[in-house]
Every structure is written in structure tokens, then in C-alpha cells.
Amino acid sequence: LFLERCAKISPHLKVEHIDPQLGKVQLDALGLSFADPRGSVAVKAGTRVRTVPLGGKKEQPRLEERDFTNALVNVIQNTQPKIGFLTGHGENDISKPDMKFLATFLAREGYTAESMSIRAGEGGIAGGYDVIVIITSTAETADFSQDEIAALDTFVRGGGRLLVLGDVQLSADPGAPRPRLLEWLQKTYGIVAGDDIVISTVDKTPFEITLMSDVSATNVFKQVDVPDVEFHGCYEQSNPITRNFDKLMALNAARSVTVSETPTPRVTGNTILRTLPYCWAETNVAAIRQGVRPTRDPQERYGSIGLAAACTLQTDIPIGDSGQMKTSRCVVVGDSDFVKAQSLTLGGHLNFIMNTFAWLTEREELIAVRPTGRDNQPIKLTTADETVIAWIAGMGVVQAVLLISLAVYLSRRRFT
């Protein structure tokens, strides 16, 4: 019914029903090797085909509007963005088992994702990648060489796009020089990745940072005795990635990421993720590595701490005869755990990372349809809420039984 309504609105959409028993040749042409009992929708434009499996129960299958729209957008695209996940420094690239979910969702939305490396002295970055992804980890990660940084610089100044998910290097030597990659990001895009770890004074686990919209944060503020707090949510509304974003996110052991206060030539951008206003950036990472409980020093930043930034760099490469120049885009997030394994499917993690890829590849039309999905939103409980629930689940039932027994006993005594 939904597809038939769409066909009535647009003369460019033709809807055809295929019986899997009679139309085997047509199914093979669409790449449908088997018939799903709930049914499937194949969206075709030219030689490009995207298949959307129906959700719901076998007796009541349904087509999610978001999935259909994304498939429709993908098949009418003339290009398929190619994403390279960098290896060679201990990164967590797309070939790792805990990145399987991300690889699946990237393929579903029409991206080609593969592992790649920078061959210093052999032409730098080859392969025609639209986006390069660098995912560091909390373990020891080798630093970039000067030649590798030069290759990255050539890539972005030619209009390439970059995504960096940079965890805090908990195993790094406290006396080691600052990584070249972080220095280059600050110099090129004005994005400052702090040598720190963000600590929460609200969440039960100090290293777990919960992000939410300003509406959801209201209930949290009621539990914290800090007056006159002006806060407009954890998500920047001026950037398409996080505009109207209303889902919960949870980053673990994240570093601060902000945009430099000193303007960088040809760069525009802002911080797109920030914490609730009850966090601080702990700079004594070495002590935390040794198991010391974090305590805030007066000189450490306190308040709403930035966790991700998105910037655009105007290059010197012209776009044909349009008189305009190519732009390079970069997003840096101070955590990578949220895209690994099952964490990707929690809260707004999937929406955020896929919105990021859509913005980097200038496919903003994929962002607009994401909030229409029927995702289950986790409920953020305060410590007081958890105490009440635990009391009701544990002692509440017992006390209710005792009260009912007492009422029955008193009632019988009254009438005997």
C-alpha cells in the first residue's frame, strides 16, 4: 500500500509485484537468490539494485520508510563512495571482527569499505578513496612518519575527506612527544584533540559519558544540586550530522575534542558533540593508568567539554569551470568504542556514525530520513531512579505481601 501511494505521487516510480514461484528469472536478475517468507522489496534504477528486507512478524511484515528511502537514494546515485580504513599503526580497521556490524551497515547504504595503508615513497595514497578512516585504540599505537603525514596532507588538500576516531592512549609513555597526527590535525583543520580523559560527575561510572538532547537533560539536572545552569543539549544544531538529533549516546574513556579558538586559514567548523555541564578534562592520564581515582585540579577544564568536531577546509583545486574550489571535510571524535560490535546498535551510535559518513561524502539526503526509524530508545536512569527500582523489585514485593497478609488478618479478627 505504501509503495502504491508513492507510485501515484511520482510518475518516475513503477511498482511491480513478483510471485517467487512464477518469476524466478526476474528474481535472479534482481539478485534475489531466495524468497524471504516475509517478502522483500528490490529497488532498481538502471543496473543498480538495492534490496530491502521487510521487518516485523511473518504474519504482519512491514516496510520501514527509512530503509526504503535510503535504498531509493542509493540506487539513483551515479557513484558509490569508497572508504578506506587505515592500517599499519595498530588501528582497528574494517577487517576486524568487532567492526563487522559497521561494515554491514556501510554496504547497506551503498558504500564500499576496505582496509588500506599509506605507502610512503610509493605515491602516497592510492586507490581512489573518498574517505579515509583512522581508528586508534587505547592500546599502544605507532606514530605516523613524516612521509605518511605528508601523504595525508596531499590527500585532504586535493579534496579528500577524513574521519578520525581517536581514543586516549592509556598505554602511552607520559614523556613521549605529542603524536604527529594530532599536531597535523590541529595545524590543518584547527581541531584540538586533548591529551586528557573526560570525567563525568553525574554518571555512575566516571569514564562513561552520556550524551543527550536538552529536553532529555532536564531530568538529569533536577538530580544535580548546581543552580543556574544554561545548557542547550549535547548536540550542535548548526551541523547536519547532529541537527535535531534526539537519541542517547554513551562514550567511554573519551578524550576532549574541540575547535581551536585561533582561526585557521580557509577552515570553518565547530564542536558537534559536548558533554553535560558537569564534567572535567582530567590531564593526569598516567595516574589513571596506575589505578588512581581521578580528582579535579583547579586548572583543569570543567563544564560542558567538547568530544567531537567537524570542519571544512577550502582547497586550491577548482571544480571544473564553475569558479568554485573543492573542499575537504574532516570529523574527529574522541572515542571509538561506540562503533565496535554490539555498541554500534545502542542508542544513537549508528545514526551518528552513518550521519557522519553521509556528511563527509555530501549525501546529506540520507541524514534527513534517519529519525523516522522505529528504534527503541534506552531509558536513562539516575542513581535515585535505580535505587527505587531495585527497592521495588527486591523488597517491595515482600512488603506488599506482608501488608496484604496483615490486612486479611485484621479483617478476619474484626468479623470473628
Backbone hydrogen bonds, N-H to C=O, Kabsch-Sander energy under -0.5 kcal/mol:
donor,donor_aa,acceptor,acceptor_aa,energy
5,R,1,L,-2.0
6,C,2,F,-2.0
7,A,3,L,-2.3
8,K,4,E,-1.5
9,I,5,R,-1.5
10,S,6,C,-2.4
13,L,10,S,-1.1
14,K,12,H,-0.5
22,L,19,D,-0.6
23,G,19,D,-3.3
27,L,23,G,-2.2
28,D,24,K,-2.4
29,A,25,V,-1.8
30,L,26,Q,-1.2
31,G,28,D,-0.9
32,L,27,L,-2.6
33,S,31,G,-1.1
36,D,34,F,-0.7
39,G,36,D,-1.5
41,V,52,V,-2.4
42,A,40,S,-0.5
43,V,41,V,-0.6
43,V,50,R,-3.4
44,K,42,A,-0.6
45,A,48,R,-2.4
48,R,45,A,-1.8
50,R,43,V,-2.4
52,V,41,V,-3.5
54,L,39,G,-1.6
55,G,62,R,-2.6
57,K,60,Q,-0.7
62,R,55,G,-1.8
64,E,62,R,-0.6
68,F,64,E,-2.1
69,T,65,E,-2.6
70,N,66,R,-2.5
71,A,67,D,-2.2
72,L,68,F,-2.5
73,V,69,T,-2.6
74,N,70,N,-2.2
75,V,71,A,-2.1
76,I,72,L,-1.2
77,Q,74,N,-0.8
83,I,81,P,-0.5
83,I,112,T,-3.7
84,G,131,V,-2.9
85,F,83,I,-0.5
85,F,114,E,-2.7
86,L,84,G,-0.7
86,L,133,V,-2.8
87,T,116,M,-1.8
92,N,135,I,-2.1
93,D,91,E,-1.1
96,K,93,D,-1.7
99,M,96,K,-1.9
100,K,97,P,-1.6
103,A,99,M,-2.3
104,T,100,K,-2.1
105,F,101,F,-2.2
106,L,102,L,-2.4
107,A,103,A,-2.1
108,R,104,T,-2.0
109,E,105,F,-1.3
110,G,107,A,-1.6
111,Y,106,L,-2.6
112,T,81,P,-2.7
113,A,111,Y,-0.6
114,E,83,I,-2.0
116,M,85,F,-2.2
119,R,117,S,-0.6
119,R,124,G,-1.6
120,A,118,I,-1.2
122,E,119,R,-2.2
124,G,119,R,-1.3
125,I,123,G,-0.5
126,A,124,G,-0.6
130,D,82,K,-2.7
131,V,82,K,-1.7
132,I,161,R,-2.1
133,V,84,G,-3.0
134,I,163,L,-2.9
135,I,133,V,-0.5
136,T,134,I,-0.6
136,T,165,L,-1.8
142,A,89,H,-1.4
149,I,145,S,-2.2
150,A,146,Q,-2.2
151,A,147,D,-2.1
152,L,148,E,-2.2
153,D,149,I,-2.4
154,T,150,A,-2.3
155,F,151,A,-2.0
156,V,152,L,-2.4
157,R,153,D,-2.2
158,G,154,T,-0.5
158,G,155,F,-0.7
159,G,156,V,-1.7
160,G,155,F,-2.1
161,R,130,D,-1.6
162,L,329,R,-2.4
163,L,132,I,-2.5
164,V,331,V,-2.7
165,L,134,I,-2.8
165,L,163,L,-0.5
166,G,164,V,-0.7
166,G,333,V,-2.5
167,D,165,L,-0.8
168,V,253,A,-0.8
170,L,168,V,-1.7
171,S,138,T,-1.2
172,A,169,Q,-1.4
176,A,173,D,-2.2
183,E,179,P,-1.8
184,W,180,R,-2.7
185,L,181,L,-2.3
186,Q,182,L,-1.9
187,K,183,E,-2.1
188,T,184,W,-2.8
189,Y,185,L,-2.3
190,G,185,L,-0.7
190,G,186,Q,-0.8
191,I,185,L,-1.3
192,V,190,G,-0.6
192,V,258,T,-3.2
193,A,191,I,-0.7
194,G,192,V,-0.7
194,G,256,S,-2.7
196,D,194,G,-1.4
197,I,282,E,-2.0
198,V,254,A,-3.1
199,I,280,W,-3.1
200,S,206,P,-2.7
201,T,278,Y,-2.1
208,E,205,T,-1.6
209,I,207,F,-0.6
209,I,251,L,-3.5
210,T,208,E,-0.6
211,L,249,M,-3.0
217,A,213,S,-1.8
218,T,214,D,-0.6
218,T,215,V,-1.0
219,N,216,S,-0.6
220,V,216,S,-0.6
221,F,217,A,-2.3
222,K,218,T,-1.3
223,Q,219,N,-0.6
223,Q,220,V,-1.3
224,V,221,F,-1.2
225,D,223,Q,-0.5
226,V,224,V,-1.9
230,E,228,D,-0.6
231,F,229,V,-0.7
234,C,212,M,-2.3
236,E,272,I,-2.0
239,N,236,E,-0.5
242,T,239,N,-0.9
243,R,239,N,-1.1
245,F,242,T,-1.8
249,M,211,L,-1.8
251,L,209,I,-2.5
253,A,207,F,-2.5
255,R,334,G,-2.2
257,V,306,G,-2.0
258,T,192,V,-2.3
260,S,190,G,-3.7
267,V,264,T,-1.9
268,T,312,T,-2.1
270,N,310,A,-1.8
272,I,308,A,-1.8
273,L,308,A,-1.3
274,R,234,C,-1.8
275,T,305,I,-2.2
278,Y,276,L,-0.8
279,C,303,G,-1.5
280,W,199,I,-2.0
281,A,301,R,-1.9
282,E,197,I,-2.4
282,E,280,W,-0.9
285,V,283,T,-1.8
288,I,284,N,-1.2
289,R,285,V,-2.1
290,Q,286,A,-1.0
291,G,288,I,-1.8
292,V,287,A,-2.5
300,E,297,D,-1.6
303,G,279,C,-3.2
305,I,303,G,-0.8
307,L,273,L,-2.9
308,A,257,V,-0.5
308,A,273,L,-1.2
309,A,332,V,-2.3
310,A,270,N,-2.3
311,C,330,C,-2.7
312,T,268,T,-3.3
313,L,328,S,-3.5
314,Q,266,R,-2.4
315,T,326,K,-2.7
316,D,157,R,-0.5
319,I,324,Q,-2.9
320,G,318,P,-1.0
322,S,319,I,-2.0
326,K,317,I,-3.5
328,S,313,L,-3.3
330,C,311,C,-2.5
331,V,162,L,-2.1
332,V,309,A,-2.4
333,V,164,V,-2.8
334,G,307,L,-2.7
339,V,336,S,-1.6
340,K,337,D,-1.5
341,A,98,D,-4.0
343,S,340,K,-1.4
344,L,341,A,-1.4
345,T,342,Q,-1.4
346,L,343,S,-1.4
348,G,248,L,-3.6
349,H,346,L,-2.1
350,L,344,L,-0.8
352,F,348,G,-2.6
353,I,349,H,-2.4
354,M,350,L,-2.4
355,N,351,N,-2.4
356,T,352,F,-2.0
357,F,353,I,-2.0
358,A,354,M,-2.1
359,W,355,N,-2.3
360,L,356,T,-2.6
361,T,357,F,-2.0
362,E,359,W,-1.2
363,R,358,A,-3.8
366,L,363,R,-2.3
367,I,364,E,-1.1
368,A,364,E,-1.4
369,V,365,E,-0.5
370,R,367,I,-1.4
372,T,369,V,-1.1
373,G,370,R,-1.8
375,D,373,G,-1.0
377,Q,375,D,-0.5
380,K,378,P,-0.6
381,L,379,I,-0.7
386,E,382,T,-2.3
387,T,383,T,-1.9
388,V,384,A,-2.1
389,I,385,D,-2.4
390,A,386,E,-2.5
391,W,387,T,-2.3
392,I,388,V,-2.5
393,A,389,I,-2.8
394,G,390,A,-2.2
395,M,391,W,-1.2
396,G,391,W,-2.6
397,V,392,I,-1.0
398,V,394,G,-0.5
399,Q,395,M,-2.7
400,A,396,G,-2.1
401,V,397,V,-2.2
402,L,398,V,-2.2
403,L,399,Q,-2.4
404,I,400,A,-2.4
405,S,401,V,-2.6
406,L,402,L,-2.5
407,A,403,L,-2.4
408,V,404,I,-2.4
409,Y,405,S,-2.4
410,L,406,L,-2.6
411,S,407,A,-2.1
412,R,408,V,-2.2
413,R,409,Y,-2.1
414,R,410,L,-1.8
415,F,411,S,-1.2
416,T,413,R,-0.8
